[in-house]
Amino acid sequence: MNAIVFVLTALVAGLWLYYTPDGLLGKADAIGYAVCHRIDLRSFHLGARPLPLCARDTGMFLGALIAFAYYALLRTKASLYPTRCVLAAIGVLGLTWVVDGANSFLSMLPSAMQIYTPHNTLRLITGSLVGIALVTLVYPVFSQYAWKDWKSERILRSPRELLVLLTLAGVVDMAVLSENPLLLYPLALLSSLGVLLLLTLAYTLITIPLLRRTQKADTWRDLIVPLAAGLTLGLLQIGLIDLLRYTLTGTWGGFHL
């Protein structure tokens, strides 16, 4: 079974790499093309080129990447949600994203009344907040599925730790807002990796029980097979949506079709 998973992963990854545009930014664009509207005015730019993801999605997937790195390194096997106080704060983070997203959508309707003028800075910040919130809610579930000796400890032990995550996200957001090409280029790539990360995590939660690996892992190395299966499914989703969008719109010139 392990060999089959690895062969499928190599096959899907190889096909995806071949049929997507050349270069690292080309691959990042292909990922963004599958999950984001990529409206030019709602995106930050690397020179004249829009980033692979819009401002809101750039923030969301960078925020998700920050939160996952924090939990994977410092709370590897934590399986409990934060306290009610911290969970309430997490809920507020998600609510800011909902409010700003709704207000931004209203700006596209000529006769609709807006709460305030939408701005890419707010899109970036609220995206970062919901990215942190999403991973905070998903990671404890992942721990209980994956680890043989998962720990009964909270993913965030105090409001101070949430503040640390928010500070890290704020630093990254400031780097994006600087629009410095030396910072934007790696951040553009990392935001696309954040998409792959969330899709891989979501599908790994499915592949772990299917592969009969529930609560059997001691280390990350023990999860290579279900993670590879999750990555394969994530790449398949991205590739199929890319192909469907291209077929419907005919606007994607980078595919070798």
C-alpha positions as CSV (number, residue, x, y, z in Angstrom):
1,M,0.0,0.0,0.0
2,N,2.8,2.4,0.9
3,A,4.4,1.9,-2.6
4,I,1.1,2.5,-4.3
5,V,0.6,5.8,-2.4
6,F,4.1,7.0,-3.3
7,V,3.7,6.1,-6.9
8,L,0.4,7.9,-7.2
9,T,1.9,11.0,-5.4
10,A,4.8,11.0,-7.8
11,L,2.5,10.6,-10.8
12,V,0.1,13.3,-9.8
13,A,2.8,15.7,-8.8
14,G,4.7,15.1,-12.0
15,L,1.6,15.7,-14.2
16,W,0.7,18.8,-12.2
17,L,4.2,20.2,-12.5
18,Y,4.3,19.6,-16.3
19,Y,0.9,21.1,-17.1
20,T,1.3,24.2,-15.0
21,P,3.3,27.4,-16.0
22,D,7.0,27.5,-15.7
23,G,8.9,28.9,-12.8
24,L,8.1,29.1,-9.1
25,L,5.7,32.0,-9.5
26,G,4.0,30.1,-12.3
27,K,3.3,27.1,-10.0
28,A,2.1,29.5,-7.3
29,D,-0.2,31.1,-9.8
30,A,-1.6,27.7,-10.7
31,I,-2.4,27.1,-7.0
32,G,-4.0,30.5,-6.7
33,Y,-6.0,30.0,-9.9
34,A,-7.8,27.1,-8.2
35,V,-8.9,28.7,-5.0
36,C,-8.9,32.5,-5.5
37,H,-10.8,35.0,-7.7
38,R,-7.5,36.8,-8.4
39,I,-9.1,40.2,-9.0
40,D,-6.3,42.6,-9.9
41,L,-7.6,45.5,-7.9
42,R,-8.0,43.3,-4.8
43,S,-4.4,41.9,-5.0
44,F,-1.0,43.1,-4.0
45,H,1.6,43.3,-6.8
46,L,5.1,42.2,-7.4
47,G,6.0,44.9,-9.9
48,A,3.3,44.8,-12.5
49,R,2.4,41.2,-11.6
50,P,-0.4,40.4,-9.1
51,L,0.4,38.0,-6.4
52,P,-0.9,34.4,-6.8
53,L,-3.6,35.1,-4.3
54,C,-5.8,38.1,-3.6
55,A,-5.1,40.3,-0.5
56,R,-7.5,38.4,1.7
57,D,-6.4,35.0,0.6
58,T,-2.7,36.0,0.9
59,G,-3.4,36.9,4.5
60,M,-5.5,33.8,5.2
61,F,-3.0,31.2,4.0
62,L,0.1,33.0,5.4
63,G,-1.8,33.2,8.8
64,A,-2.6,29.4,8.5
65,L,1.1,28.7,7.8
66,I,2.2,30.7,10.8
67,A,-0.3,28.9,13.1
68,F,0.6,25.5,11.8
69,A,4.3,26.0,12.2
70,Y,3.8,27.3,15.8
71,Y,1.6,24.3,16.7
72,A,3.7,21.7,14.9
73,L,6.9,22.8,16.6
74,L,5.6,23.8,20.1
75,R,2.3,21.9,20.5
76,T,3.0,18.9,18.4
77,K,0.6,16.5,20.1
78,A,-1.8,18.9,21.8
79,S,-5.4,17.8,21.4
80,L,-7.5,20.2,23.4
81,Y,-9.1,23.4,22.3
82,P,-8.2,26.7,24.1
83,T,-10.2,28.0,27.1
84,R,-13.6,29.5,26.5
85,C,-12.0,33.0,26.8
86,V,-9.5,32.3,24.0
87,L,-12.1,30.5,21.9
88,A,-14.3,33.6,22.2
89,A,-11.3,35.6,20.9
90,I,-10.9,33.1,18.1
91,G,-14.6,33.6,17.2
92,V,-14.1,37.4,17.1
93,L,-11.1,36.8,14.7
94,G,-13.4,34.9,12.4
95,L,-16.2,37.4,12.7
96,T,-13.9,40.2,11.5
97,W,-13.3,38.2,8.3
98,V,-17.0,37.7,7.8
99,V,-17.9,41.3,8.3
100,D,-15.1,42.6,6.1
101,G,-15.8,40.0,3.4
102,A,-19.5,40.9,3.4
103,N,-18.7,44.6,3.2
104,S,-16.2,44.0,0.4
105,F,-18.8,42.0,-1.5
106,L,-21.4,44.8,-1.1
107,S,-18.9,47.1,-2.9
108,M,-19.5,45.1,-6.1
109,L,-23.2,45.8,-6.0
110,P,-24.0,49.3,-7.4
111,S,-27.0,50.0,-5.2
112,A,-25.8,48.3,-2.0
113,M,-24.9,50.3,1.1
114,Q,-21.4,49.7,2.5
115,I,-20.4,49.9,6.2
116,Y,-17.0,51.4,5.2
117,T,-14.7,51.7,2.2
118,P,-13.0,48.3,1.5
119,H,-9.2,48.3,1.4
120,N,-6.6,45.7,0.7
121,T,-4.9,46.3,4.0
122,L,-8.1,45.3,5.8
123,R,-8.5,42.3,3.5
124,L,-5.0,41.2,4.3
125,I,-5.4,41.6,8.1
126,T,-8.8,39.9,8.4
127,G,-7.5,37.1,6.2
128,S,-4.6,36.6,8.5
129,L,-6.9,36.4,11.5
130,V,-9.2,33.8,10.0
131,G,-6.2,31.7,8.9
132,I,-5.0,31.5,12.5
133,A,-8.5,30.7,13.6
134,L,-9.0,27.9,11.1
135,V,-5.8,26.1,12.0
136,T,-6.4,26.5,15.7
137,L,-9.7,24.7,15.3
138,V,-8.4,22.0,13.0
139,Y,-5.1,21.1,14.6
140,P,-6.5,19.5,17.8
141,V,-8.7,17.2,15.7
142,F,-5.6,16.3,13.6
143,S,-3.7,15.4,16.8
144,Q,-6.4,13.1,18.1
145,Y,-6.5,11.2,14.8
146,A,-2.7,11.1,14.1
147,W,-0.8,10.6,17.4
148,K,-0.6,7.4,19.4
149,D,0.3,9.3,22.5
150,W,-1.7,12.5,21.9
151,K,-1.6,14.9,24.9
152,S,-4.4,16.3,26.9
153,E,-3.0,19.8,26.7
154,R,-4.5,22.9,25.2
155,I,-3.4,24.1,21.7
156,L,-3.2,27.6,23.2
157,R,-2.6,27.7,26.9
158,S,-3.3,31.4,27.5
159,P,-4.4,34.6,25.7
160,R,-0.8,35.6,25.8
161,E,0.1,32.8,23.3
162,L,-2.7,33.9,21.0
163,L,-1.2,37.4,21.2
164,V,2.2,35.9,20.1
165,L,0.6,34.4,17.1
166,L,-1.2,37.6,16.2
167,T,2.1,39.5,16.6
168,L,3.8,37.1,14.2
169,A,1.0,37.5,11.7
170,G,1.3,41.3,12.1
171,V,5.0,41.2,11.3
172,V,4.3,39.2,8.1
173,D,1.4,41.5,7.1
174,M,3.7,44.5,7.5
175,A,6.2,42.7,5.2
176,V,3.5,42.3,2.6
177,L,2.3,45.9,3.0
178,S,5.9,47.1,2.4
179,E,5.5,45.8,-1.2
180,N,9.3,45.2,-1.1
181,P,10.0,42.7,-3.9
182,L,12.6,41.0,-1.8
183,L,9.9,40.2,0.8
184,L,6.9,39.8,-1.5
185,Y,8.5,37.1,-3.7
186,P,9.1,34.6,-0.9
187,L,5.8,35.5,0.8
188,A,3.9,34.9,-2.5
189,L,5.4,31.4,-2.6
190,L,4.7,30.8,1.0
191,S,1.1,31.9,0.7
192,S,0.6,29.3,-2.1
193,L,2.3,26.7,0.1
194,G,-0.3,27.6,2.7
195,V,-3.0,26.5,0.3
196,L,-1.3,23.1,-0.2
197,L,-0.9,22.8,3.6
198,L,-4.6,23.3,4.4
199,L,-5.7,21.0,1.7
200,T,-3.2,18.4,2.7
201,L,-4.3,18.6,6.3
202,A,-7.9,18.3,5.4
203,Y,-7.4,15.3,3.2
204,T,-5.0,13.7,5.6
205,L,-7.8,13.6,8.2
206,I,-9.6,11.4,5.6
207,T,-6.7,9.3,4.6
208,I,-5.6,8.4,8.1
209,P,-8.6,6.2,8.9
210,L,-8.8,4.9,5.3
211,L,-5.2,3.7,5.6
212,R,-5.9,2.4,9.1
213,R,-3.3,4.7,10.6
214,T,-5.6,6.3,13.3
215,Q,-3.6,7.0,16.5
216,K,-0.6,5.0,15.3
217,A,2.1,7.7,14.7
218,D,4.9,8.5,17.2
219,T,6.6,11.1,15.0
220,W,6.0,13.2,11.8
221,R,8.0,10.5,9.9
222,D,5.3,8.0,10.8
223,L,2.7,10.2,9.0
224,I,4.6,10.3,5.6
225,V,2.2,7.9,3.9
226,P,-1.2,9.5,4.9
227,L,0.4,13.0,4.3
228,A,1.5,11.9,0.9
229,A,-2.0,10.7,0.2
230,G,-3.4,13.9,1.4
231,L,-1.0,15.9,-0.8
232,T,-2.0,13.8,-3.8
233,L,-5.7,14.5,-3.2
234,G,-4.9,18.2,-2.7
235,L,-3.0,18.4,-6.0
236,L,-5.8,16.6,-7.8
237,Q,-8.3,19.1,-6.5
238,I,-6.2,22.0,-7.6
239,G,-5.5,20.5,-11.0
240,L,-9.1,19.6,-11.7
241,I,-10.4,23.1,-10.7
242,D,-7.7,24.7,-12.8
243,L,-8.7,22.6,-15.8
244,L,-12.4,23.4,-15.2
245,R,-11.8,27.1,-14.9
246,Y,-9.6,27.1,-17.9
247,T,-12.2,25.2,-19.9
248,L,-15.0,27.5,-18.9
249,T,-13.2,30.8,-19.3
250,G,-10.3,30.1,-21.7
251,T,-8.2,32.8,-19.9
252,W,-5.3,30.6,-18.7
253,G,-2.5,30.8,-21.2
254,G,0.1,28.8,-19.2
255,F,-1.2,25.3,-19.7
256,H,0.2,23.1,-22.4
257,L,-3.3,22.1,-23.7
